[in-house]
Structures are given as C-alpha cells and as structure tokens.
Amino acid sequence: MKYVENESINFKIQEPDEDDLRSFLLTFRHFFSQDEPIFLSKILNLCYQHITDNFIKNELIEIRKLWL
C-alpha cells in the first residue's frame, strides 16, 4: 500500500499461483472434511481418549477451541 498526500491511495496484491492454491486446498480439505480419516476433530478426540496426562488433555481442549 502506498500513500502520498494529496494523491489517491494505491495498493497492489500478489495473488497466489492458481495451481499451487488448488493443490493446497485439495490437501488441506482433508483436515476439515468429516468423512476423511485425517479429519482433525477425529484425531483430537482419539488423542484425548488415549492420553492420560491431564496437562496434555487440557492442551488438546485448547487446540480444539482454536481450531474448530
């Protein structure tokens, strides 16, 4: 963004490469799709069920709040 007094404000954005973005989204969607084996909510639930350390369990709760 560029501002010069008494001139209009100008800004430029650099868009990501379309193929790179598409590739990223196709991979990243697995974490959000409930039908996927690496759905993050499933992973967090499994960890919570099997971890016995209370500190780590509380951290998982916080991660879940931030992520979901």
Summary of the structure (lengths in Angstrom):
residues: 68
radius of gyration: 20.5
end to end distance: 32.5
largest distance: 63.6
contacts: 117
relative contact order: 0.09
helix: 57%
strand: 3%
